[in-house]
Amino acid sequence: MRVWANGWQVNDHSNLLVVINFRYTESAASSPLQRRPFTSRQTSPSQLQLFGAIELSGLRYDDVSMAFDAWEWTNAIGAPAALVAGAVLATFFETREECSPQKSDKPWVRNLKRIMRMLLLTSFILEVVSIFCGTMTGSVLLGHGPAKVPVGYTSPLQLIHHHHEFEYLTTQICFLQGLINWLGAVAVELLLPRQSETKSAKRMNRCLAGWLVTFLLWMLAFYNNHLSFYSDYTTMLRRFFVLFVSRYVVARPFRPMSLLYGPSIIWSSILTWRAFKTPPDEDETFDEAKVE
């Protein structure tokens, strides 16, 4: 039995439906049937949006295989980010007690301890954001088909930069800045004085901290010399903040989540100011604290 429906021929053999990708026409004057290659009908933009009225619903790539290669890049950068995040978390908890500001610490020592803890925590957060953003971008890359009119990019990173510049910048910047913050925190930890250290140990710690800073500066120089779409790292940061403000601060249409993360950013900034401005007189040891 043969049935024609909207230009598609359906054969029913033993309750098995097979859809054939050809258009058949049958006229009263001609026989047998004439076969013509199937051509897709004109579809409206709403029909092309396979995911409904959501962001990126109408996105198409030049080549699906290139999008798959771009997805592999997002997975590749997630592995070292996870390693750095694990190392940062271990460093943070190992040094939590000894690097807490004390009432008897000198002002520069208190500031170094605060900076170190801030660097460690921000490093962990940045690496997690890099993993999260890379994973979500990979899901988007595998969720869209080819375009009828190609853009003209020739590499997977050009595809990501063209369609997902903010996601590309977020993944790259968070990974590199998280690594810089972690190594910077290690250098700060080496500069913190210890009561049991000898003069030779203090000089060695300063030597190691100096070499860490030197290699950090060289890493930035190496990174700036190997960028593909930007002149240097500061240009990437500037572009990232411009895109962040346009997407999550003054975005149109209005983002309801901004009612939550907006006040949270302000409150976290206030807490940060209070943490760095706490005077030594307000610090209490465990014995001096009142236990209710």
C-alpha positions in Angstrom: 0.0 0.0 0.0 1.3 3.4 -1.0 0.3 6.7 0.7 1.3 10.2 -0.3 1.3 12.9 2.4 2.8 16.3 1.9 5.1 15.1 -0.8 6.4 12.1 1.2 5.8 8.5 0.1 5.1 6.0 2.9 5.3 2.3 2.3 3.5 0.0 4.8 4.8 -3.6 4.8 4.0 -5.8 7.7 3.2 -2.8 9.9 6.7 -1.3 9.2 6.7 2.3 8.0 9.6 3.4 5.9 9.8 7.1 4.9 11.6 7.7 1.6 13.3 11.0 1.1 12.0 11.6 -2.4 9.0 13.5 -3.8 6.7 11.5 -6.1 4.1 12.9 -8.4 1.5 11.0 -10.3 -0.6 12.6 -13.1 -3.6 11.1 -14.8 -2.0 11.3 -18.2 1.4 9.9 -17.4 2.3 6.5 -16.1 4.4 5.1 -14.5 5.3 7.4 -11.6 7.9 10.2 -12.2 10.5 10.6 -9.5 11.9 14.0 -8.7 14.6 14.8 -6.1 13.3 16.0 -2.8 13.7 19.7 -2.1 12.9 21.1 1.3 9.9 23.4 1.4 10.2 27.1 2.4 10.0 27.3 6.2 9.4 30.3 8.3 12.0 31.5 10.9 9.8 30.2 13.6 10.0 26.7 12.1 13.7 26.9 11.9 14.0 27.6 15.7 14.0 24.0 16.8 14.4 24.9 20.5 11.5 27.3 20.7 11.6 31.0 21.5 14.9 30.9 23.5 18.3 32.3 23.1 20.5 30.8 20.3 17.4 29.0 18.9 18.2 29.9 15.3 21.9 29.4 15.5 23.6 27.5 12.6 27.2 26.7 11.9 29.1 26.4 8.7 30.2 22.8 9.4 28.9 20.4 12.0 32.2 18.5 12.1 34.0 21.8 12.8 31.6 22.4 15.7 32.5 19.0 17.0 36.2 19.9 16.9 35.4 23.1 18.8 33.5 21.0 21.4 36.7 18.9 21.9 38.6 22.1 22.6 36.1 23.0 25.4 36.7 19.5 26.9 40.4 19.8 26.6 40.6 23.0 28.5 38.4 21.7 31.3 40.9 19.0 32.3 43.8 21.2 33.4 41.3 23.6 35.0 40.0 20.8 37.2 43.6 19.9 38.2 44.3 23.5 39.2 41.0 23.8 41.1 41.8 20.6 43.1 45.3 21.9 43.9 44.0 25.3 45.0 41.3 23.8 47.2 44.0 21.7 49.0 46.2 24.7 49.5 43.4 26.8 50.9 42.4 24.3 53.6 46.0 23.4 54.5 46.9 27.1 55.1 43.6 28.2 56.5 44.5 28.4 60.2 48.1 29.6 60.0 47.2 32.3 57.4 44.3 33.8 59.3 45.0 37.4 60.4 45.9 37.5 64.1 45.7 40.4 66.5 49.4 40.5 67.1 50.3 40.5 63.4 51.9 43.6 61.8 49.8 45.5 59.3 51.7 44.3 56.2 51.5 40.7 57.5 47.7 41.0 58.0 47.3 42.4 54.5 49.4 39.6 53.0 47.3 37.0 54.7 44.1 38.6 53.4 45.4 38.8 49.9 46.6 35.2 50.0 43.2 33.9 51.0 41.4 36.1 48.5 43.7 34.9 45.7 43.2 31.2 46.6 39.4 31.5 46.8 39.1 33.5 43.6 41.4 31.0 41.9 39.2 28.1 42.8 36.0 30.0 41.7 37.6 31.1 38.3 38.7 27.5 37.5 35.2 26.2 38.3 33.6 28.9 36.1 36.0 27.9 33.3 35.0 24.3 33.5 31.3 25.2 33.7 31.3 27.7 30.8 33.4 25.3 28.7 30.9 22.4 29.4 27.9 24.5 28.6 29.4 25.9 25.4 30.2 22.4 24.3 26.6 21.5 24.7 25.6 24.4 22.6 28.1 23.5 19.9 26.6 20.0 19.6 23.0 21.3 19.5 22.8 23.1 16.2 22.9 22.1 12.6 24.6 23.5 9.5 23.8 26.9 7.9 22.6 27.4 4.3 24.9 30.4 3.8 28.3 29.8 5.3 30.1 32.6 7.3 33.6 31.6 6.1 35.6 30.7 9.2 38.1 27.9 8.7 39.0 26.7 12.2 37.2 25.5 15.3 38.3 28.5 17.4 37.2 30.9 14.7 33.8 29.3 14.9 33.7 29.7 18.7 35.0 33.3 18.5 32.5 34.2 15.8 29.3 32.7 17.4 30.3 32.6 21.1 32.8 35.3 21.8 31.7 35.9 25.4 31.9 32.2 26.2 35.3 31.9 24.6 36.6 34.8 26.6 35.1 33.5 29.8 36.7 30.1 29.4 40.1 31.4 28.5 40.3 34.3 31.0 39.0 32.3 34.0 41.5 29.5 33.3 44.5 31.8 33.0 43.5 34.2 35.8 42.8 31.2 38.1 46.3 29.9 37.4 47.9 33.3 38.0 46.0 33.8 41.3 47.0 30.4 42.5 50.7 30.9 41.8 50.5 34.4 43.2 49.0 33.0 46.4 51.9 30.6 46.7 54.3 33.4 46.3 52.5 35.4 49.0 52.6 32.4 51.3 56.3 32.2 50.9 56.7 35.8 52.0 54.7 35.4 55.2 57.1 35.3 58.2 57.2 32.3 60.5 58.5 32.4 64.1 60.5 29.2 63.8 62.3 30.2 60.5 65.9 31.1 60.4 67.4 34.0 58.4 68.6 31.6 55.7 65.0 30.1 55.4 63.5 33.6 55.1 66.0 34.5 52.3 65.3 31.3 50.5 61.5 31.9 50.7 62.1 35.4 49.2 64.2 33.8 46.5 61.4 31.3 45.6 58.8 34.0 45.7 60.8 36.2 43.3 61.2 33.3 40.8 57.5 32.6 40.9 56.7 36.2 40.1 59.3 36.1 37.3 57.8 33.1 35.7 54.3 34.6 36.1 55.4 37.6 34.1 57.0 35.4 31.5 53.8 33.3 31.2 51.9 36.5 30.5 54.4 37.5 27.8 54.2 34.1 26.2 50.4 34.2 26.3 50.3 37.6 24.7 52.6 36.4 21.9 50.3 33.4 21.1 46.9 35.1 21.0 44.8 34.7 17.9 42.0 37.3 18.1 43.3 39.9 20.5 46.5 41.9 20.8 47.2 41.1 24.5 45.6 39.9 27.7 44.4 43.4 28.8 42.5 43.7 25.5 40.8 40.4 26.3 39.8 41.6 29.8 38.5 44.9 28.4 36.4 43.1 25.8 35.1 40.6 28.4 33.8 43.4 30.7 32.2 45.2 27.8 30.3 42.0 26.8 29.5 41.2 30.4 27.9 44.6 31.0 26.0 44.4 27.7 24.7 40.9 28.4 24.0 40.9 32.1 23.7 44.5 33.3 22.0 46.5 30.5 20.7 43.6 28.5 17.4 43.7 26.6 15.1 42.0 27.1 15.4 42.2 30.9 17.0 39.3 32.7 15.0 38.4 35.8 18.1 36.7 37.4 19.7 40.2 37.5 17.4 40.9 40.5 19.4 38.3 42.4 23.0 38.5 41.2 23.0 42.3 41.0 22.4 42.9 44.8 24.6 39.9 45.5 27.5 41.6 43.7 27.0 44.8 45.7 26.7 42.9 49.1 29.7 40.8 48.4 31.7 44.0 47.6 30.7 45.5 50.9 31.7 42.4 52.8 35.1 42.4 51.0 35.7 46.0 52.0 34.8 45.3 55.6 37.1 42.2 55.6 40.1 44.2 54.5 39.3 47.1 56.8 38.8 45.2 60.0 41.2 46.7 62.6 43.3 44.4 64.9 41.5 45.6 68.0 38.3 43.8 66.8 40.1 40.4 66.5 39.5 38.0 69.3 41.2 34.7 70.0 39.3 31.6 70.8 39.9 32.0 74.5 38.7 35.7 74.4 35.6 35.0 72.4 32.3 34.7 74.2 30.6 31.4 73.8 26.9 31.7 74.1 
